Amino acid sequence: MRVEVNADLCQGHNRCYALAPELFDVDDYGTAVVIGDGSVAAELEDKARLAVANCPEYAIVISDGE
């Protein structure tokens, strides 16, 4: 599983960062960014899904990683 943040959609609410700081960070402008290459460890998959469900702008996307 991989996560991506669409910076054009992100409005900086940073719910993803609050819910999954292992997967997301915030840049100097308050926009969420993915840590590393976006790969999600198996034990963090639920947190990734929670971040997607709580993003008001639908700026986070989960893919199968292929």
Residue pairs with C-beta under 8 A, 6 or more apart in sequence:
1 39
1 40
1 45
1 48
1 62
1 63
1 64
1 65
2 37
2 38
2 39
2 40
2 62
2 63
2 64
2 65
3 23
3 24
3 34
3 38
3 40
3 48
3 51
3 52
3 60
3 61
3 62
3 63
4 34
4 38
4 60
4 61
4 63
5 16
5 24
5 31
5 32
5 33
5 34
5 59
5 60
6 59
6 60
6 61
7 31
7 33
7 59
9 57
9 58
9 59
10 31
10 32
10 57
10 59
11 56
11 57
11 59
12 26
12 29
12 30
12 31
12 32
13 55
13 56
13 57
14 24
14 26
14 30
14 32
15 51
15 54
15 55
15 56
16 23
16 24
16 32
16 51
16 54
16 55
16 60
17 24
17 25
17 26
17 32
19 47
19 50
19 51
19 54
20 44
20 47
20 48
20 50
20 51
22 35
22 44
22 47
23 34
23 35
23 40
23 44
23 47
23 48
23 51
24 32
24 33
24 34
24 35
24 51
25 32
25 33
25 34
25 35
26 32
26 33
27 33
32 59
32 60
39 65
40 48
40 62
48 62
49 62
51 60
52 60
52 61
52 62
